[in-house]
């Protein structure tokens, strides 16, 4: 069967660098760091003081106040980003405060059969804040007094479910839960669904929001988080002084569409998605395989899937978490895959500006990689002052650069050994 071409026609995001695509991408290009002091809870007794929060997030322009009360924060962010992506794709017009959902759905039906539009939105942990809140309520008042909305607010798949419900999308609806690789798995699986003829469009990406006492405490006790008090020196991937990742929150959503369908309705095309690789280290619950066998094999699978030679790749949006093992392993994987061409690649980590969004990371970084290809701009690894001697690639320190990008990869490497890689290309 002939494989169909798949393009990106809509983008939406809510993340620490901005509450919409334009604001966020402008800040990414300017090298703005969205990391700051935690305001979600009192950190007096915590060693970790910093996170990438979405400050002053208000979903009421998109979601009715009643619905907001029944959605966890990660779901609110996913619905907001998905609404922006669908509007950006020219598929619907979003009503203020979700007051006319039926009109939104009718507008969408003019462009595509809802049964041929699927949803795949990852979330790694779900409504952790709601779990904490309702557990406290149960301990105080008895567990039969917890909210009847507790379970549908807390479960990870509800971002995907609520997006499908809001817009009446009746194709496949799923939620990959593969830790930090989940957002990229969601995009890659969606790409294959369209390429192989199951759907015409997919709304895909990731969302996460667990900057809570339990979330920060858990990752902190694993020695995974940076304890830096300086936002400019906390999330510093590939730097010799890196000391752990910084928790972030938000959502990144892409609308993927079969090329001929997009052309027939005159859609704006950002770029093309060409390849997807996914595999597992099968090594350790949190640490990457130091041989880089899994990560390098994943990138090779992605390039083979897209029929693109390693020497044709211009840019890699790295997983780049700012942890010692991840950054070193990913660097070694790039050398294994690209050989001599590795020295000619630009490799940067936008986590230096957003922090690590866990299950939402691949979605937000997918948005940034699509924009990088579309705009011909490589984001910086901000805050990087002196690279670890063992990390010897061009990490685009300090400032981003204008550069034509024909092909770009986006890497995601998650706990449990989950690896995912996406290949984006300039649309021709």
C-alpha positions as CSV (number, residue, x, y, z in Angstrom):
1,X,0.0,0.0,0.0
2,X,1.3,3.5,-0.9
3,X,2.1,5.5,2.2
4,X,0.3,8.8,2.3
5,X,2.1,12.1,3.1
6,X,1.4,13.8,6.4
7,X,1.7,17.5,7.1
8,X,1.4,19.8,10.1
9,X,-1.5,22.3,9.7
10,X,-2.2,23.6,13.2
11,X,-0.2,24.3,16.3
12,X,-1.2,25.3,19.8
13,X,0.7,25.5,23.1
14,X,0.5,26.6,26.7
15,X,3.9,26.4,28.5
16,X,6.2,28.4,30.8
17,X,7.4,30.6,27.9
18,X,4.0,31.7,26.7
19,X,0.2,31.0,26.9
20,X,-0.2,30.8,23.1
21,X,1.9,29.9,20.0
22,X,2.9,33.4,19.0
23,X,4.0,34.5,22.5
24,X,5.8,31.3,23.2
25,X,7.7,31.1,19.9
26,X,8.8,34.7,20.1
27,X,10.1,34.1,23.6
28,X,11.9,31.0,22.5
29,X,13.6,32.9,19.7
30,X,14.5,35.6,22.1
31,X,16.0,33.1,24.5
32,X,13.6,33.8,27.3
33,X,13.8,31.4,30.3
34,X,10.3,30.7,31.8
35,X,11.7,29.1,35.0
36,X,11.2,30.9,38.3
37,X,10.3,30.5,42.0
38,X,7.5,28.0,42.7
39,X,4.2,29.8,43.5
40,X,1.9,26.7,43.5
41,X,2.7,25.9,47.1
42,X,4.9,27.0,50.0
43,X,8.5,25.7,49.4
44,X,9.9,26.8,52.7
45,X,10.6,23.2,53.8
46,X,11.7,22.1,50.3
47,X,15.2,21.9,48.9
48,X,13.8,22.5,45.4
49,X,12.6,26.1,44.9
50,X,12.3,26.5,41.1
51,X,10.0,25.2,38.4
52,X,8.6,26.1,35.0
53,X,5.1,27.2,35.9
54,X,2.6,28.7,33.6
55,X,1.9,31.9,35.4
56,X,-1.6,33.4,35.5
57,X,-3.1,30.6,33.4
58,X,-6.8,31.3,32.9
59,X,-8.7,28.8,30.7
60,X,-12.0,30.7,31.0
61,X,-11.7,32.2,27.5
62,X,-11.9,28.7,26.1
63,X,-13.6,26.6,28.8
64,X,-16.8,27.4,30.7
65,X,-16.4,28.0,34.4
66,X,-18.6,25.0,35.2
67,X,-16.4,22.7,33.0
68,X,-13.2,24.2,34.4
69,X,-14.3,23.0,37.9
70,X,-14.5,19.5,36.6
71,X,-11.1,19.4,34.8
72,X,-7.7,18.9,36.2
73,X,-5.1,21.6,35.4
74,X,-3.3,19.4,32.8
75,X,-6.7,18.8,31.0
76,X,-7.5,22.5,31.0
77,X,-4.1,23.2,29.4
78,X,-4.6,20.4,26.8
79,X,-8.1,21.7,25.8
80,X,-6.8,25.2,25.6
81,X,-3.8,24.2,23.4
82,X,-6.0,21.9,21.2
83,X,-8.6,24.6,20.7
84,X,-5.8,27.0,19.5
85,X,-4.3,24.3,17.2
86,X,-7.7,23.5,15.6
87,X,-8.4,27.2,15.1
88,X,-4.9,27.7,13.7
89,X,-5.6,24.9,11.3
90,X,-8.7,26.7,10.1
91,X,-11.0,23.9,11.2
92,X,-13.2,25.7,13.6
93,X,-13.8,29.0,15.3
94,X,-13.6,28.9,19.1
95,X,-16.5,30.3,21.0
96,X,-15.8,32.5,24.0
97,X,-15.8,30.5,27.2
98,X,-17.1,27.5,25.4
99,X,-20.5,29.0,25.1
100,X,-21.3,27.6,21.7
101,X,-19.7,24.2,21.4
102,X,-22.4,23.0,18.9
103,X,-21.4,25.8,16.6
104,X,-17.7,24.8,16.9
105,X,-18.5,21.2,16.0
106,X,-20.7,22.2,13.0
107,X,-17.9,24.4,11.7
108,X,-15.5,21.5,12.0
109,X,-17.9,19.2,10.1
110,X,-17.6,21.5,7.1
111,X,-14.0,20.6,6.7
112,X,-13.8,16.9,7.7
113,X,-15.9,14.0,8.8
114,X,-15.5,13.9,12.6
115,X,-15.3,10.1,12.4
116,X,-12.0,10.6,10.4
117,X,-10.4,12.8,13.1
118,X,-8.6,11.1,15.9
119,X,-7.0,12.3,19.2
120,X,-3.8,11.2,20.8
121,X,-2.7,13.2,23.8
122,X,-0.2,11.9,26.3
123,X,0.0,12.6,30.0
124,X,2.5,10.8,32.3
125,X,1.1,11.3,35.7
126,X,-2.4,12.8,35.4
127,X,-4.2,15.0,38.0
128,X,-1.7,14.7,40.8
129,X,-2.9,17.9,42.4
130,X,-6.4,16.5,42.5
131,X,-5.2,13.3,44.0
132,X,-3.5,15.2,46.8
133,X,-6.5,17.4,47.4
134,X,-9.0,14.6,47.5
135,X,-6.8,12.4,49.7
136,X,-6.6,15.3,52.2
137,X,-10.4,15.7,52.0
138,X,-10.9,12.0,52.6
139,X,-8.6,12.0,55.6
140,X,-10.5,14.9,57.1
141,X,-14.1,14.1,56.3
142,X,-14.1,10.4,55.3
143,X,-13.4,8.9,51.9
144,X,-17.0,8.7,51.0
145,X,-17.0,12.5,50.9
146,X,-14.5,12.8,48.1
147,X,-15.7,14.6,44.9
148,X,-17.7,12.5,42.4
149,X,-15.5,14.1,39.8
150,X,-12.3,12.9,41.4
151,X,-11.6,9.9,39.2
152,X,-12.4,11.6,35.8
153,X,-10.3,14.6,36.8
154,X,-7.3,12.5,37.9
155,X,-6.9,9.8,35.2
156,X,-4.3,10.5,32.5
157,X,-6.5,9.8,29.5
158,X,-9.0,12.6,30.3
159,X,-7.1,15.3,28.4
160,X,-7.6,13.3,25.2
161,X,-11.2,12.4,26.1
162,X,-12.1,16.0,26.9
163,X,-10.6,17.3,23.6
164,X,-12.6,14.7,21.7
165,X,-15.8,15.5,23.6
166,X,-15.4,19.3,23.1
167,X,-14.9,19.1,19.4
168,X,-17.0,15.9,18.6
169,X,-14.0,14.0,17.3
170,X,-15.0,10.4,16.8
171,X,-11.8,8.7,15.4
172,X,-9.4,6.8,17.5
173,X,-8.9,8.5,20.9
174,X,-6.0,7.4,23.0
175,X,-3.4,8.5,25.6
176,X,0.1,7.0,25.4
177,X,1.6,6.8,29.0
178,X,5.3,6.4,28.4
179,X,6.7,8.9,30.8
180,X,8.9,11.5,29.2
181,X,8.5,10.0,25.7
182,X,4.7,10.1,25.7
183,X,4.1,13.3,23.8
184,X,6.4,12.2,21.0
185,X,4.8,8.7,21.0
186,X,1.4,10.4,20.6
187,X,2.6,12.5,17.6
188,X,4.4,9.5,16.0
189,X,1.5,7.1,16.5
190,X,-0.8,9.8,15.0
191,X,1.5,10.2,12.0
192,X,1.4,6.5,11.3
193,X,-2.5,6.4,11.7
194,X,-2.8,9.1,9.0
195,X,-0.1,7.7,6.7
196,X,-1.6,4.3,6.7
197,X,-5.1,5.5,6.0
198,X,-7.0,5.2,9.3
199,X,-7.7,8.9,9.8
200,X,-7.5,12.1,7.8
201,X,-6.5,14.3,10.7
202,X,-5.2,13.7,14.2
203,X,-5.1,16.1,17.2
204,X,-2.0,15.0,19.1
205,X,0.7,16.0,21.6
206,X,1.0,16.0,25.4
207,X,0.0,17.7,28.6
208,X,1.3,17.6,32.2
209,X,0.9,19.6,35.4
210,X,2.3,18.2,38.6
211,X,4.2,21.0,40.2
212,X,2.8,20.0,43.5
213,X,4.2,19.1,46.9
214,X,4.0,15.4,46.1
215,X,5.3,15.8,42.6
216,X,8.3,17.9,43.6
217,X,8.9,15.8,46.7
218,X,9.0,12.6,44.8
219,X,11.3,13.7,42.1
220,X,13.5,15.6,44.6
221,X,14.0,12.5,46.7
222,X,15.1,10.6,43.6
223,X,17.9,13.2,43.3
224,X,16.5,14.0,39.9
225,X,15.8,17.8,40.4
226,X,18.1,20.7,40.4
227,X,18.3,22.5,43.7
228,X,19.7,25.7,42.2
229,X,18.2,29.0,43.4
230,X,19.3,30.8,40.2
231,X,16.7,30.4,37.4
232,X,19.4,31.1,34.8
233,X,21.6,28.2,36.1
234,X,19.0,25.6,37.0
235,X,18.0,23.9,33.7
236,X,21.3,23.9,31.9
237,X,21.5,20.9,29.6
238,X,25.0,19.7,28.6
239,X,26.7,22.2,31.0
240,X,29.5,20.9,33.2
241,X,27.7,22.2,36.3
242,X,24.3,20.7,35.5
243,X,22.7,19.1,38.6
244,X,19.3,17.8,37.6
245,X,16.2,18.8,35.7
246,X,13.6,21.5,36.5
247,X,10.0,20.5,36.6
248,X,7.8,22.3,34.0
249,X,4.1,22.2,33.1
250,X,2.0,22.9,30.0
251,X,0.7,21.4,26.8
252,X,1.7,21.3,23.2
253,X,-0.7,20.1,20.5
254,X,-0.3,19.6,16.8
255,X,-2.9,19.0,14.1
256,X,-1.6,16.5,11.6
257,X,-3.3,16.1,8.3
258,X,-3.1,14.0,5.2
259,X,-1.5,16.1,2.5
260,X,-4.2,15.9,-0.2
261,X,-6.9,16.6,2.3
262,X,-5.0,19.7,3.5
263,X,-4.4,20.9,0.0
264,X,-8.1,20.4,-1.0
265,X,-9.3,22.8,1.8
266,X,-6.5,25.3,1.3
267,X,-4.9,24.7,4.6
268,X,-1.7,26.5,5.7
269,X,1.1,23.9,6.0
270,X,3.9,24.5,8.5
271,X,6.0,21.5,7.6
272,X,5.9,17.8,6.9
273,X,6.3,14.9,9.3
274,X,8.3,12.2,7.7
275,X,9.4,9.6,10.2
276,X,8.9,8.0,13.6
277,X,11.0,5.7,15.7
278,X,10.1,4.1,19.0
279,X,11.8,1.4,21.1
280,X,12.9,0.5,24.6
281,X,16.3,0.3,26.3
282,X,15.0,-2.6,28.5
283,X,17.7,-1.6,30.9
284,X,16.6,0.3,34.1
285,X,13.5,2.0,35.6
286,X,15.0,5.5,35.5
287,X,18.5,5.5,34.1
288,X,19.2,5.4,30.3
289,X,21.4,2.6,29.0
290,X,24.9,4.3,29.1
291,X,25.9,2.4,25.9
292,X,23.3,4.6,24.1
293,X,22.2,1.5,22.2
294,X,18.5,2.2,22.6
295,X,18.6,5.9,21.9
296,X,20.8,5.5,18.8
297,X,18.7,2.7,17.5
298,X,15.6,4.8,17.9
299,X,17.0,7.7,15.9
300,X,18.0,5.2,13.2
301,X,14.5,3.7,13.1
302,X,13.1,7.2,12.7
303,X,15.4,8.1,9.8
304,X,14.8,4.8,8.1
305,X,11.0,5.3,8.5
306,X,11.3,8.7,6.7
307,X,13.9,7.6,4.1
308,X,16.3,10.3,5.1
309,X,20.1,9.9,5.3
310,X,21.8,11.0,8.6
311,X,23.9,13.5,6.8
312,X,20.8,15.4,5.5
313,X,19.7,16.3,9.1
314,X,20.4,19.9,10.1
315,X,19.0,20.1,13.7
316,X,18.0,18.0,16.6
317,X,15.7,19.2,19.4
318,X,17.4,17.1,22.1
319,X,15.7,15.5,25.0
320,X,18.4,17.4,26.9
321,X,17.1,17.2,30.5
322,X,20.1,18.7,32.3
323,X,20.8,15.4,34.2
324,X,24.3,13.9,33.9
325,X,23.4,10.5,32.5
326,X,20.7,11.7,30.0
327,X,22.9,14.4,28.4
328,X,25.9,12.2,28.1
329,X,24.0,9.2,26.8
330,X,22.1,11.4,24.2
331,X,25.4,12.9,23.1
332,X,26.9,9.5,22.6
333,X,23.8,8.3,20.7
334,X,24.1,11.3,18.3
335,X,27.8,10.3,17.6
336,X,26.7,6.7,17.0
337,X,24.1,7.6,14.5
338,X,25.7,10.6,12.7
339,X,29.4,9.8,12.7
340,X,31.4,12.6,11.2
341,X,28.2,14.6,10.5
342,X,27.6,14.9,14.2
343,X,30.0,17.8,14.4
344,X,28.0,19.7,11.7
345,X,24.7,19.3,13.5
346,X,23.0,21.9,15.7
347,X,21.7,20.1,18.8
348,X,19.8,22.3,21.4
349,X,17.5,21.7,24.3
350,X,14.5,24.0,24.7
351,X,14.1,22.5,28.2
352,X,16.6,25.1,29.1
353,X,13.7,27.6,28.8
354,X,10.6,25.5,29.7
355,X,11.9,23.0,32.2
356,X,10.9,19.3,31.7
357,X,7.2,18.8,31.1
358,X,7.4,15.0,31.5
359,X,4.5,13.6,29.4
360,X,3.9,17.0,27.9
361,X,7.5,17.5,26.8
362,X,7.3,15.8,23.5
363,X,4.2,17.8,22.5
364,X,5.7,21.2,23.3
365,X,9.0,20.2,21.7
366,X,7.2,18.9,18.7
367,X,5.6,22.4,18.3
368,X,9.0,24.0,18.7
369,X,10.6,21.7,16.2
370,X,7.8,22.3,13.6
371,X,8.3,26.0,14.1
372,X,12.0,25.7,13.8
373,X,11.7,24.0,10.4
374,X,9.0,26.5,9.3
375,X,10.8,29.6,10.3
376,X,14.4,28.5,9.7
377,X,15.4,29.2,13.2
378,X,17.3,27.0,15.7
379,X,16.5,27.7,19.4
380,X,19.3,28.1,21.8
381,X,20.3,26.1,24.9
382,X,20.1,29.1,27.1
383,X,22.1,29.2,30.3
384,X,24.8,26.9,28.8
385,X,28.1,28.5,29.7
386,X,30.7,25.7,29.6
387,X,29.9,22.3,28.1
388,X,30.8,19.1,29.9
389,X,34.0,17.9,28.2
390,X,32.2,14.6,27.5
391,X,29.4,16.6,25.7
392,X,31.1,17.8,22.6
393,X,28.4,18.8,20.1
394,X,27.2,22.1,18.9
395,X,24.5,22.8,21.5
396,X,23.7,26.4,20.3
397,X,24.7,28.0,23.6
398,X,23.2,31.3,24.7
399,X,21.5,32.6,21.5
400,X,19.5,30.9,18.8
401,X,20.4,31.3,15.2
402,X,18.7,31.8,11.8
403,X,19.5,28.8,9.6
404,X,17.6,27.0,6.9
405,X,16.5,23.6,8.1
406,X,15.5,20.9,5.7
407,X,15.2,18.1,8.2
408,X,15.0,18.1,12.0
409,X,14.7,15.4,14.7
410,X,12.9,15.7,18.0
411,X,14.1,13.2,20.7
412,X,12.3,12.0,23.8
413,X,13.8,9.5,26.2
414,X,11.6,8.4,29.2
415,X,11.8,6.6,32.4
416,X,11.4,2.9,31.9
417,X,13.7,3.1,28.9
418,X,11.0,4.4,26.5
419,X,12.5,6.1,23.5
420,X,10.7,8.1,20.8
421,X,12.0,10.1,17.9
422,X,10.2,12.3,15.3
423,X,11.5,13.5,11.9
424,X,10.2,16.8,10.6
425,X,11.0,18.2,7.1
426,X,10.4,21.4,5.2
427,X,7.3,21.0,3.1
428,X,8.0,21.0,-0.6
